[in-house]
Amino acid sequence: METAVWWAVLVGIWLTTLSSVDAQDLVLAAALAVPWAIAATLVRRAYGGRWRPAQAWTLPWQVLRGCAALFSRHAELREIQVQPIRKAVKTVVVSASPNTVVLDDKGSSLRVHALGRE
C-alpha cells in the first residue's frame, strides 16, 4: 500500500511540472515512478523513518529565521581564490555548504555570498 501511495505522489509531481499532458507523458510517468516508489518504500523501512508532524510545524519559524539572517550584519560578499582547473568543484562544494552561495565567477576567484563569520 505504501508503494502505491509513493507511486501516486511521484506521478503527480511529474505531471504537475508539465505544461501539457499527453499519453506519452502519462506512460512515462507511470513507468518511471515504479522503481522510485519501490526504492522510497525500501529506504524508509531500512531507515525506520517516520514523518513527525511536530517537526513539520517548525518550518514556518525556520523560514522566518533564515530570511532574518539574510538581512543580518553577518551577511557579506567574499572573494575566494581558486585555480581554474578546480573552479567547478569548488563552486559545487561552496554552494552546497550551509549559508553560502556562489554568485559570480571572476577569473581566478569566486564571489560568494556568505552568512556568518566563517
N, C-alpha and C positions, 0 to 999 in steps of 0.2 A: 504494500500500500504506500509506504513512504517513497519508494522509487517512482511510483506513478505520480505522486504529488510533485517530486522533483522534476519529472519529465514535463508535466504540465506547466510548471513555473518557467523552466528553461525554454520551452516552445513559446510561451507567452512573451518572455523577454525578447527572444529573437524577432518575433513578429512585430513587436512594438517599435523596433528600430527601423523597420522598412517603411518607405513612403507609400508603396502599393504592394498588395499581396496577390500572387497568382499560385497556380497549382504546384509549380516547381518549388516555390518558396516553402509551401506547406510540407511537401515531401521531404525537402532538405532539412527543414527544422525538426520534423518528426524523427527522421533517421539519425541526425547528429545529436539530438538530445538524449537518445537511449544510452549510449556509453557513458555520457557525463552524469546522467541521473543515477546509473548504477554506481559509478565512482563516488558520487556525493554520498550515497547511502552507505557504501562500504567504509569510506573515510570517517563519516560521522560515527558509525558503530565502532570502528577501531579506536577512534579518539575518545569515544564516550561523551562527546559533546552534547550540550543541550542549549536551547535558546532560553536565556534568562531574561524575563521581562524587566526585572529590576535594573539591569544594565542598559536596556534599551531606553528607559526613561531618562537616563543621564545624557543622551545625545544632544538635546537642545542646549543644555548647560555647556557641554564640551564645544559646541559650535560657537556659542557666545564668547567663551573664554578664548578660543582661537582667533575670533575676529578682534577681540580686545588686544590680543598680543600683536596683531598686525600694526596697531597704532601706538604701541608702547615705545618707550625711549630706547629699548634694547634692539629694535629693528634697524638694520643697517645694510648698506651695499658694500661688498668686499670684492677685491680682485685676488684671484688665485692663479699663481703662475703654473703653467703646465707645459710639458713637452708635446709637440704636435702629434707624435705617434700615440700618446696616451690620452689625448683630449677626449675622445669618445667615451673611454672607460671612466675617466674622472667625471665627465658630465653625468653619466648614469649614476655613479656612486654618490656624488654630491647631491643630486636631485632626490635620490632615494633616502638620504639621511633625514631625520626629523628636523623640521623647522628651517629647511633650506630649499632653494630652487635656483637653478642656473638660468639667468636672464639673457645673457649675451656671450657670444664667442668673439673675443677681441684679440686676434692674432695668437700671441703666446700666453694669453690669460683668459680666465673665465670670470665674468661678472656674476656674482652670487648675491641673492637677497637672503639674509640670514636673520633669524630671531634668536635672541640670547647673546651671551657674552663670549661664547667659544666659537 
